[in-house]
Amino acid sequence: MAKNIMIQGTMSNAGKSLLTAGLCRIFKQDGYRVAPFKSQNMALNSFVTKDGGEMGRAQVAQAEAAGLLPDVRMNPILLKPTTDVGSQVIVNGQVQGNMTAEEYYRRKQDYVPAILQAYESLNTAFDIIVIEGAGSPAEINLKEDDIVNMGLAEMVDAPVLLVGDIDRGGVFAQLYGTIALMTEAERRRIKGTIVNKFRGQRQILQPGLEKLAELCGVPVLGVIPYTHVDIDDEDSLSERFTQNKARKLVDIAIIRLPRISNFTDFSPFERYDNVSVRYVERVADLHNPDMIIIPGTKSTIADLIWLRQNGLEAAIQKAAAAGKIIFGICGGYQMLGQTISDPDQVEASGLTEIAGIGLLNMDTVFQGQKVQQQTAGRFHDVRGVLSSLNGLDYAGYEIHMGRSQAKLPPLLGDKTVYGSYIHGIFDAPQVADGVLQGLCRHIGVDEQALHCFDVKEYKERQYDKLADIVRQGLDMDYVYRILRREV
């Protein structure tokens, strides 16, 4: 049976996901079989496993850090927001339907058996399970029937480390206030606190850390510096959306759709020193990019209407007419076609059909059964600027409700407009290189200035870097004592 430890945070984006990944890597380095676990995740940034199940991308990164293939048991419940008050509910990798927040909270105890079954399956196969909470355990309006923070900790008898974000300010109040709002039984589960995202010299913090330990009744187990590692993060809180990136040798603009999903599809391009990757939501910010990407979305029709109303659709059509490369992924791919039909109101947009952007000769019809599968193959018959992809292997996964014409190639397009249903299509070795090489030739710049790299090796270095940072910042001897139930 596995030993466990749980990471909870004082708020969303306190750094739970990266800390969990860092601990998974450390335990792997120390010779243990370790697995991540998050009972419920809310994210549009998802992944499809080898057996066709859908799970949150953060747990995929944690699995990679642990040296494992992603497995839906690591994230048995995934909520994908469809509106401000509702989500698609996915249990054990499969869609259960759309629910309002009220309906889900009324029914969430029904999913406890699925959570415990997934956990127990991991429990018998690994030495250590690192559990991630969600949001804050001090949401007193949601504590009843909790299945992801202290409620889960009690179910699986897990000790808890509480993480606070000093970069946002008020970290002492965050940590002390969170613990003060807990019951006595919950407080007993807290074995230590962690100050995360610190910029500066630790000795300046020391008086506060000592007082915090006195007030909370548990030690401060570490101070983790503000960490710059290139590891997939959660969707709406991603810092990459707000980064101001000046134009470089090659400039790529990604349309930041209101319901953007799987933005990690474009991470490979961000790793080139001479490529700028900008997220754009206004025509005024589009400028004159070399390539425009329309990403995936949870609500294709609603986001197409948004694109049309704010003028970005016309700007994309103008850019295509000027010979710019336009590339759509999944929902963005569907938008590039002639029509999108939703006769059964799968997206609940109120429309049964809408005209697409009209740059690809294809039509899409939404159906109730969701496509969830991994896919791999070799590019062929790619024409135009990206013809250099022909002969290269690709691998990725599909997650979509809509179907376009049967037997479409993995990459549909001609001349300068392209689209694909495959998330992660740029991840395979040489594919991002091939796209950028074709783009460089198209705009007349030296492709040698971009430099090629091994994506898998790069990722491994990032996980090792994260582990080094966490190991240096945490009292790992004490963490192991917690695992052994010595404190």
N, C-alpha and C positions, 0 to 999 in steps of 0.2 A: 504493500500500500504506500502511496506517495505521501511525502510531507508537503505541506502547503504554506503559502504566505500570500497575503492580499495587500494590494496597493490601492488605497482610496485617496481622494483629493478633496481639498476644501471647495473646489469649484471646477467647472469644465475648463479644459485647457491648462490645468495646473501642471501637466507633464506626466500624467499617469502612464500613458501609452508608451512613451519613450523610456521611462524608468522601468516599466515591465519588460520591454525589449532588452534593455541593458542588463537586468538581472537574469533573464533567460540566457543571454550570451555568456555572462559570468559563470553561471552554473554549468553550462555546456563546456566552457573552458576548463572548469574544475573537475570534469569527468562524470558529471551526472546526466542522466536522461531527464530532460526538463521539457515541460509543455506549458504554453500560455492558456488562459481561460478567461472569457468574459461572458457572463450569462446573457446579457442583453446589451446590444450596441445600437445606437441610432446614427446612421450615416448613409449618405448617398454614394460614398466611395467604396464599392464592393468588388468582389472577386468571385470567380467560379472555380471550384475545385476540380480535380481530375475526374471525380465521379459525378459531376454536374450539380453540386450543391453550391448555394450562394452564401457568402459570409463577409464580414466586415474587413476592410483592407488593413486596419491596424493590427488585427490578429494574424493576418498574413505576414506582415513585417515581423511580428513577434515570433511566429513559427520559423521564418527564415533565420532569425537571430539564434533560435534554438537548434538550427540545423535540421528542421523538419519540413515535410510537405504540408501545405495548409490543409486543414481538416475541419469540417463544419462542427465537430464536437467542441472545438475551441471557442465557438461563438454560436450557441444553439438558437438564440433569438436575435434577429436583425430587423430593425424598424427603418424603413426607407420613407422619409416624409414625402407625401404627395401634395399636401396643402398645409396651411398654417395650423390646422387642427386635426390632421389625419395622416396616417401612414400605411404603407403596404407592410404587412406582417409576414415575416419569413421565419419558419421554425424548422430546425434541422436542415437548413438549406433549401427548403421548398416553400413556395408562396401559399399562404393560407387565406389571402384576400386583403382588401383595404378596410381599415377600421378608423373611426374617429378616436381621438385620445380618450374620451369618456368611455367608449366601448372597450378599448384595450385595457384600461385600468380596471374596468369591471370584470374583465375575463382573465387578467394576467395570472391569477393563481392557478388557472387551468393548465398553464404551461410549466408549472413547477416540476411535474414528473419528467418532462422532456429535458429540463435543465439538469436535474439530478442524474438522469440516465446518461447524459453526455459526460457529466463530471465523473461519475463512477467508472465509466469506460476508460477515461484517461487515468483515473486513480489507480487502476490495476496494471497500467502499462508503463508508468513513468516513476522516477524517483522523487521528483519535485514538480509541483504545479504552482505557477505564479499567476495569481488571480488579479484581474483589473476590475475596479469598480467603475461607476459611471456618475458624472456630475458630482454632487456632494451628498454625503450621508446625513447632512443636517437639514435637508429639505423636510421640515417637520410636517408639511401638508401631505407629503408622499410617503412617509415612513411606514404607515400601515400597509401591510401586504408587500413590503419591499422584497424584491427578488434579485437585486443587483449590488447592493452595498451591505449594510449590516445584517439585513435579512438573509442574504446569501452566506455571509461569514458565519452566521449561526447555524445554517443548514449543513455546512461542510466543516464546521469547527475550525475556522481559519483565524490565526492572529493577523493583526492589521498594522500597516505602516501608513501614517497620514501625511500627505504631501501638501505643502503650501507654496504658492507662487509669489516670490518676493518681487519679481519684476513689475507686477501690477500694484505693488504697494500694500501696506497693512498686513504683512505676513503673520505677525505675532497675533493680531486680532483674528485673522483667518483661522489659525490653528487652535488658539485658545477658545474662540467662540464656537467653532465646530464641536470641539470636545465638550464644552459646557452645555450644548444643546442635546447631548446624547444621554441615554439612560445609564444608570450605574452598570448594568450588565454590558452595555455597548462599550463604555469607557474601559472596562476590564480587558476588552479585546485589543485595545490600542496598545501596542508594545513600543512605539517610538514615533517621533515626528521627523520630517525631512523638510529642509528649506531648499526650494528649487529655483533655478534661473537667477543665481546671484552674480552680480557684476561688482567686483571689488575685492578687498582684502578681508579674509575671514575674521581677523582679530578685532576688526571694528564691530562685528556682530556679537562678539563673545559675551558681553554683559547681558544683551538681550536673550541670547540662547540659554544662558544660565537661569535667568528669570523665567523664561518660557518653560524650561524643564521643571522648575519649582511649581509653577502654576498648574501645569498639565499633569504632573505626577509621573511622567515618563521621560526618558532621555531623548535629547535631540540626536538622532543617529547620523546625521550628516548634513552638509551644505553642498549642493550640486551647482557648479557654475553654469552660467548661461551657455548652452551647448549648441555649437554649429556643426551638425551632422546632416548628411543628405539621406534621410530615411523617410519613407512614405508617412504622411500625417493624415489627420482627419479632415473632412471636407470644408465646412464653412469657416473653420477657425484657422485655416492654413495661411501662414504669413506670406506665401508666394503671391497671393491675390493682391496684396497691397504694396508689394515691393515696387519701387520706382526704378525701372530699368531703362537706361538710355540705349539708344540704337547702337548695335555693334556691327561687325562685318556682315552678318546675316541676321535679319530681323523677322521674328515670327510673332504674330498677334493671335491670341486665343480669345475667342468670344466668351466672356464670362456670363453665361446664361443664368437666369435667376435660380434654376433648379439643376445646375451643373452637377454631373456625376463623373466619377472615375477620372478626375483631373490628373491622377498619377500616370495616365497614358503618355503624358508629355514630358515626364521627368527626364527621359534620356536626352532630350534637346538642351535641358538646363545645365548639363554637365560639360558643355563645350565652352571654353573661355571666350570664343569669338562669336557666340550666338546669343542674341537677346530673345528672351521669351516673355512676352507681356500679356497680361490679362486685361481685356478691354470691354467696357460696358457702355461706352458712348461713342458716337461718330467722331466727336472732337478729339478723342484719344487714339483713334485708329491710325492716323497719320498715313505713312506710305510703306507698309510692311512688304516683305518679299513673299511671305506666305501667310494665309489666314486659315486658322483651324476652327471649325465649329465642333465642339465636344459633345459627349453624351449628355443626356438629360433625363430626369425622371418623368417629365411632362413635355413631350415633344410638341404637341399642338399649342399649349399655352406659351411655351418659350418661342415658338415660331411667330405667334401673334406679337409677343414682346419685341422680337427682332424686327418685325414689320413696322410696328408703331413707333419705335425710336429711331428709325432711319438706317439701322445697320444692315437690313436686308438689301436696300438699294445700294449701299456702299459696297457690299460684297459683290453684287451683280456688276457694279461699275469696275471693281478691281479685277473681276474675272474677264471682263471685256478688254481690260488693259494688259492681259496676259499674266496676271499674278496667279500663283498657285493657290487653289482653294481645296481644302481637305476636310471632309466630314467624317466623324466617328459615331457609329450607332445612331442615336437620335439626330445628331448633326448630319449624318449621312442621309437619313430619311428626309430631313428638311430640304436637302439639295435636289430632291426629285421633283416630279411634276405634280403629284397629288398625294395627300395623306387622308385615308378614310378610317373612320372609327364607328362603324354601324352599330356595334354593341355597347358603345360608350365605355370602353375599357379605361380610357383616361378621364372619363367624366368631365369633359370640357364643355359639353353642351352642343358641340358641332359634330356632324356625321361625316363631313368632308371639308378639306381646306386645300387650297392651292399651295404647292411648294415653291421653293425659290426658283426652280425651273432650270437648273444648270446640269442636271443629270437625267438621262432618259429612263426613268424608273418610277413606279408607283408603289405605295405602301398601304397595306390594310392591317389594322390592329385586330388581334384575336385574343381570346381569353387565356389560352395556354401560353405560358412564358417559355421562351427559349433560354436554356441555361446549359452551356456546354463549353468544354475546352476544344480548341481546334488547332491544327498545325498542318503545314504543307510547304509548298514551294511556289513562289511567284512565277506567273507565266502570262504572256499576252498583255503585259502592262505597256501602254503606249505613251508617247509624249515625253514630258520632262522627266518623269520618274521611271522611264524604261530601264534604267540601270539596276532596278530591283529584280528584274527577270533573272531567275536561277538562284536567288537567295531563299533560304528557308525562313519561314515565319512561324510563330506560335503565339497563342493568346486565348481569349475566351469571349463568348457571346452572352449577353444578358439583354433580351429585348422582347417586347410583346408584339411589335409589328412584324409583318412579313412583306418582303418585296418580291419581285419576280423570282421564280424558281431558277436554281442553278446559276446564281450570280457568282462571278469569280471573287476570290478573297479581297481583291482591290479593283473596284469598278472605276473607270475613268478614261479620259482621252485628252491629249494635249496638256491642259493645266488644271483640270477639275477632277478630283478623285474622292472616293468614299469607300468606307469599309465598316462592316458590323463588328470587327474584331478589336476588342479592348486589349491593350498591351501589344499591338501590332508593331510598335517601334522598339520593343524591348529586346528582341532576338539579336544576337551578334550580327553586326554589319548592316542591319536594316536602317537604323537611324543614320549611319554613315552613308548608306546608299541614297536616302532621301536628301541629305544635305549636299552630297556630291552632285546630284542632279540639279538641285536648287542653285548651287554655286555656278555650275556651267550655264544655267539659264540666265543668271544675272551678271555673269562675267567677272567672277572673283576667283581667286586661287583657292581651290579646295584643300590644299595642303596646309593652309593656315588654321584649319579647324581641329586637326589632330584626332586620331582614332583612339578608342580605349575599350577595354574589356569590361562590359557591364557587370557580369557576375563577380569578377575580381574586385571591381570598384565597390559593389555592395558589401562584400565580405570585409573590406577595409573599413567601411563606415560602421558596421556592427562592432568590429573590434575597437574602433575609436570610441564608440559610445560606451562599451564595456570598460575601457580604460578610465574614462571620465567618471563613471558611476563607481567603479572600484576605489578610485582615489578619493571620492567625495564621501562615501559611506563607510561606516564601521562594519565591514563585512564579517569580522569575528562575531560581533553582536548579532548580526543577521543570522548567521549559522546557529548561534545559541537559541534564537527565536524558533528556527526550524526544528531544532531538537527539543523544543518545549522546556528549555532550561530557565526561561524567564517568562 
